[in-house]
Amino acid sequence: MSLRLRLIVLIAALVTVVVLSLSGLYLNSLLDSLSAVALERSEFASQQVNAFISDRINRSAAAPAPTLTPAGRPVRQPAPPPTIEETKAQWRALVADDPDIATLLVRTMALSPALVEINVAGQDGVILASSNPERVGQPLKPLENFADWRNRPLRRRLTELIVRKPDYQVVTPLGIAPQAGDDHASKEQPVFTTQVATSSVLLRAAVLPPLETVGAVAAGALLVSLIVTGLATSRALRPLRRIEQTIDRIAQGRFGDAPALPHAETREFAAVESKLNLLGQQYTGARQDATKLKHSLDEMVDRMATQFDVASRFAAISRISGGVAHEIKNPLNAISLHLDLLRARAETGGADGSSKELIPEIDVLSREVRRLDRVVKTFLDFSRPVEVKFTEVDLGALAAEVAHLMTPQAQLAGIELKCDSPVQPVLVRGDEDMLLQAVLNLVTNAMEAMKTGGCVRLSVAAGRHTVTLTVADDGPGIPPELRDKVFQLYFTTKEKGSGIGLAMTYRAVQLHNGTVDFVSEVGRGTTFRLQFPRLMHNDV
């Protein structure tokens, strides 16, 4: 769907919602007004009829019944009080026979054109008087209450007016006041029931013209909104086509041959087109830079491929060297064995003792063979693959164990060994033996560096995602020119050092996806930091 069509649909939907909402409010107000007037007139008519009937009954009850004297002249004497049932029967007869009541019902119909019928029924539900004489003597037909209809939603009221077209009633009871001591009188049904029937057809006739007007206005508003939206979007989106053409020119490398803009659009879109041309120039420069970067990346990939090839060759050389070292080890063992035999024979040499003079030379050869054997063993250890047995390791407990193991040796050397580890377990995933040996190497180097005593401090700190183990000493520090060689195999500054301790520590940390670094200050000591990924409980 195009942008223009989407805008038209969106604005049309918005106008439709607004028009329907306003139309609904207007119709709801109109129905409330019409129904309120009709209900008010119906209730007034019902109250007027009840008041007239009450007045007629009261007048009839106040007139005493005449009697005859012995002389034959009528004399007014008080009649005995009738019973409740007799009184009700007299009232029913009065309502049914009084022509003035029927006349009143007919006249009351003129209060509203929506009134279609007024009925007065007795306690048995039979109509005693009606504005329609044909209804007298028939049972009273119950209708829907007008007040209940007024409280219904607008949609339902309109549906009933237009589709169902029912009649509604306003019912007013007319009864007798309970007598003193008569408990059941208040519970009886009313003696009379006045029903005022209102026709929804007449209400519908009053509602339909405004409803048709509202529909016509709504349709007109929607049509006008569609036309205005179509024209407005065509004019508003016209510059987008021009911007599209400008972008096409920029893609082709043309930055100044745009056709003249209309006068109404010159200022705004000239600025936009100028910026687009500037952006195009920058885009061209960026594309050239990207081309250069691609060439650089290609060269880098070529270099990486070359380095990978070199690394592969080095790996092959390492495998060959490992095989050579393994082959060298066997002759070294044989040479060492024969040197031991020669030394034994030299010790039991001839009587002139000339053979014993060879013993020092044999000892020199034996020491060099043993040194060469150690070098070959170390080389084999580093050239063969290492099998790491990963488990959950508490780095704090591991540091405490190293401190416990090295405390006797530290006391003999006059060195204070401190360990600061968290109370809660700090877990990493690793090989416990390999990590233990790596930390032992650091502590051993630190203690050997302090010839005159001092303090070695082990600490474990847990971060959010990492765990850091620190080994700090008060030794002489590492000179700046030697710091790049610390982790190299066979590099050592000690007279009897092998140069493999820190190399093994570095390899162990790398195998655990960790990092190792150090800071050193000459004359004040060195601090090594081992950092590992922390193992959380939800990672287990």
VENJO-V386477 format. One line per field, one symbol per residue. psi: psi as a letter, one per 40 degrees, with the letter a starting at -180 (. if undefined). Layout:
# VENJO-V386477
psi: ???
This chain:
# VENJO-V386477
psi: hiddddddddddddddddddddddddddddddddddddddddddddddddddddddddddddhihiihideeihhhihiihiidddddddddddddehdddddddddddedheehdihihiadeehhdiiehdeeheiihhiiihdddddeiidddddddddddfiiiihhhihaihiihegdedeeiiidihhhhhhheddddddddddddddddddddddddddddddddddddeddddddddddddddeehfefiiiiiddedddeddddddddddddddddddddddddddddddddddddddddddddddddddddddddddddddddddddddddddddddfaideedddeedddddddddddddddddddddddddiihhhghihhhdddddddddddeddddddefhhhihhiidihhhihahddddddddddddddddddgdfiahhhhihhhadeihhhhhiifaeihideedeedeihehieideidfeddddddddddeefaihiiiihheeiihhhhhihhhidee.
